[in-house]
Every structure is written in structure tokens, then in C-alpha cells.
Amino acid sequence: MNKKEKTYDAVKMMREIRDKISQETQNMTFEQLKAYINKKLTKNTTKLVGQK
């Protein structure tokens, strides 16, 4: 069986993103975390799943 060489590692990318978010939010209160999430969602132009 021939194994294709991966040019993109989605699992590695997801772990890096998760670690970055964890570092940015580790000492936040619940209110600060809500504000962080709202800021990120309003800044982002990508449509979320279920949005039209």
C-alpha cells in the first residue's frame, strides 16, 4: 500500500490553535472570557456553521 505524504497536518494546527487560545484565556474570569469570545466572533468574517 502506498502512503501519501501529508502536506498539511490539521491535527497539529488544531492543537496549536487550542494551545494559543488556552494561553490567552487562562487567567480570565467568566465575564472576561465572554468578552474575549464575543470580540473574536465579531472580528471574524467567516460564517459559523448554521449561519447564512
ROBA-80508 format. One record per residue: residue number from 1; x, y, z of N, C-alpha, C, O in turn. Coordinates in pm, 1 decimal, decimal comma. Example, Ala and Ser with C-alpha at 12.3 -4.5 7.8 and 13.67 -1.06 7.14 Angstrom:
2
n n_u n_v n_w ca_u ca_v ca_w c_u c_v c_w o_u o_v o_w
1 1319,0 -569,0 780,0 1230,0 -450,0 780,0 1320,0 -330,0 780,0 1423,6 -331,9 846,5
2 1285,0 -225,0 708,0 1367,0 -106,0 714,0 1290,0 3,0 787,0 1340,9 113,8 803,9
This chain:
52
n n_u n_v n_w ca_u ca_v ca_w c_u c_v c_w o_u o_v o_w
1 84,4 -117,6 0,0 0,0 0,0 0,0 89,3 124,3 0,0 183,1 135,2 78,9
2 58,3 216,7 -89,2 132,1 342,5 -96,9 73,7 442,6 1,3 -47,3 464,8 5,9
3 160,8 501,4 78,3 115,4 601,1 175,7 147,2 739,9 120,9 261,4 769,2 85,8
4 43,7 825,6 114,0 64,1 961,9 65,2 133,3 1045,7 170,8 105,1 1034,0 290,1
5 223,0 1129,1 126,0 290,9 1223,9 214,7 196,4 1339,5 243,7 141,0 1399,9 151,9
6 178,2 1370,2 372,4 89,9 1480,6 408,5 162,5 1612,9 390,0 277,6 1628,5 430,7
7 93,2 1708,5 327,6 149,9 1841,7 314,4 89,0 1935,0 417,3 139,0 2045,5 438,8
8 -18,8 1891,2 481,0 -91,5 1973,8 575,9 -136,0 1886,7 692,3 -202,4 1785,0 672,0
9 -100,6 1925,0 812,0 -136,5 1846,5 929,8 -242,7 1921,4 1010,2 -210,8 2009,1 1090,5
10 -368,4 1886,0 987,8 -481,1 1953,9 1051,8 -481,4 1933,7 1203,0 -517,0 2025,2 1277,3
11 -442,6 1816,3 1249,0 -441,6 1788,5 1393,2 -338,0 1877,5 1462,2 -364,9 1933,9 1568,3
12 -220,7 1889,6 1402,3 -116,2 1974,7 1458,6 -162,7 2120,4 1463,6 -141,2 2189,4 1563,3
13 -226,5 2166,9 1355,5 -274,3 2304,1 1350,0 -379,7 2328,4 1458,8 -376,5 2431,1 1526,6
14 -472,2 2234,6 1475,2 -578,4 2249,8 1574,7 -519,9 2254,2 1715,9 -564,4 2333,2 1799,2
15 -421,8 2170,8 1742,4 -357,9 2170,5 1874,8 -287,0 2303,2 1901,4 -292,2 2355,2 2012,8
16 -220,5 2358,0 1798,9 -151,7 2486,1 1814,2 -251,6 2598,5 1842,2 -226,9 2684,0 1927,2
17 -363,6 2598,2 1771,0 -467,5 2699,7 1791,9 -525,2 2686,8 1932,5 -541,8 2786,6 2002,6
18 -555,7 2564,1 1973,5 -612,2 2540,4 2106,9 -515,6 2585,7 2216,2 -557,1 2646,5 2314,9
19 -386,3 2555,9 2198,5 -287,1 2596,1 2298,0 -274,5 2747,8 2305,7 -259,9 2803,2 2414,7
20 -280,1 2815,4 2191,2 -271,9 2962,1 2187,7 -391,7 3023,9 2260,3 -375,3 3116,5 2339,7
21 -510,9 2973,2 2233,4 -631,8 3024,1 2299,7 -624,8 2996,7 2449,2 -662,4 3082,5 2529,2
22 -577,9 2879,6 2488,2 -566,7 2845,4 2630,2 -472,3 2941,3 2702,4 -500,6 2984,8 2814,0
23 -360,0 2973,9 2638,1 -265,2 3067,6 2698,6 -326,4 3206,6 2711,0 -307,4 3273,7 2812,5
24 -399,4 3250,4 2608,8 -459,0 3383,9 2610,4 -569,9 3396,9 2714,5 -593,6 3506,4 2765,4
25 -637,3 3288,5 2746,4 -755,3 3295,1 2832,7 -737,0 3231,5 2970,2 -832,3 3226,7 3047,9
26 -618,7 3183,1 3001,9 -600,3 3101,9 3122,8 -635,0 3172,0 3254,2 -680,8 3106,0 3347,5
27 -615,0 3301,4 3264,3 -641,5 3369,9 3391,6 -763,6 3460,7 3385,1 -779,4 3549,2 3469,2
28 -849,6 3439,8 3286,7 -966,1 3526,0 3269,9 -1082,0 3480,3 3357,5 -1100,0 3361,6 3384,6
29 -1159,7 3579,1 3400,7 -1284,5 3547,7 3468,7 -1386,2 3507,2 3362,1 -1360,7 3520,3 3242,4
30 -1501,7 3458,0 3407,1 -1606,2 3418,7 3312,1 -1649,8 3538,0 3226,8 -1670,1 3523,9 3106,2
31 -1664,2 3654,5 3288,7 -1705,5 3774,7 3214,7 -1599,8 3814,5 3110,7 -1633,7 3852,0 2998,4
32 -1472,6 3806,0 3148,4 -1364,7 3838,1 3054,9 -1362,8 3738,5 2939,2 -1339,7 3776,2 2824,4
33 -1387,1 3612,0 2970,0 -1389,5 3508,5 2867,0 -1504,1 3532,5 2768,5 -1486,5 3517,7 2647,5
34 -1621,2 3569,4 2820,6 -1734,0 3600,7 2732,0 -1699,9 3717,6 2640,9 -1731,0 3713,7 2521,9
35 -1636,5 3821,4 2694,3 -1597,9 3937,3 2614,8 -1494,5 3897,9 2508,8 -1501,2 3945,2 2395,3
36 -1399,7 3812,2 2544,9 -1296,6 3763,3 2452,4 -1362,3 3689,6 2335,4 -1328,9 3713,2 2219,2
37 -1455,4 3600,8 2367,3 -1523,1 3523,0 2263,2 -1605,7 3614,1 2172,4 -1601,1 3600,8 2050,1
38 -1681,3 3707,0 2232,3 -1761,8 3799,6 2151,0 -1675,0 3884,5 2059,9 -1710,8 3909,0 1944,6
39 -1561,4 3929,4 2110,5 -1469,3 4010,2 2030,2 -1417,7 3928,6 1911,7 -1414,8 3977,3 1798,6
40 -1377,4 3805,1 1938,2 -1325,3 3718,5 1831,7 -1433,7 3688,3 1728,1 -1405,1 3684,3 1608,4
41 -1557,2 3667,1 1772,5 -1665,6 3635,4 1680,0 -1703,6 3755,8 1594,1 -1733,2 3739,3 1475,7
42 -1703,5 3875,2 1650,4 -1740,9 3993,5 1572,8 -1628,6 4035,7 1478,8 -1654,3 4094,5 1373,7
43 -1504,8 4005,9 1515,9 -1388,8 4039,3 1432,9 -1378,6 3944,7 1312,7 -1328,8 3983,5 1207,0
44 -1424,8 3823,9 1328,6 -1412,3 3719,8 1227,2 -1519,5 3736,5 1119,7 -1636,7 3757,4 1151,0
45 -1479,0 3727,3 993,5 -1574,2 3739,2 883,3 -1619,7 3602,9 832,3 -1706,1 3595,3 744,9
46 -1562,8 3496,1 885,4 -1601,7 3361,5 844,6 -1737,2 3327,5 904,0 -1760,8 3352,2 1022,2
47 -1825,9 3271,4 824,2 -1957,8 3232,2 873,1 -1945,3 3104,9 956,3 -1874,2 3011,3 919,7
48 -2015,4 3103,7 1067,8 -2018,1 2986,4 1152,2 -2114,7 2883,7 1096,3 -2200,0 2916,9 1013,9
49 -2102,4 2760,8 1139,8 -2190,6 2655,0 1094,9 -2334,6 2694,2 1128,1 -2364,5 2730,5 1241,8
50 -2422,9 2686,9 1029,8 -2563,0 2719,2 1050,7 -2597,4 2864,2 1017,6 -2715,0 2899,7 1010,1
51 -2496,2 2947,8 997,9 -2522,6 3087,5 962,5 -2539,1 3102,0 811,5 -2477,5 3029,3 733,5
52 -2623,1 3196,9 772,3 -2642,8 3221,3 628,6 -2577,8 3349,9 587,7 -2583,5 3387,5 470,6
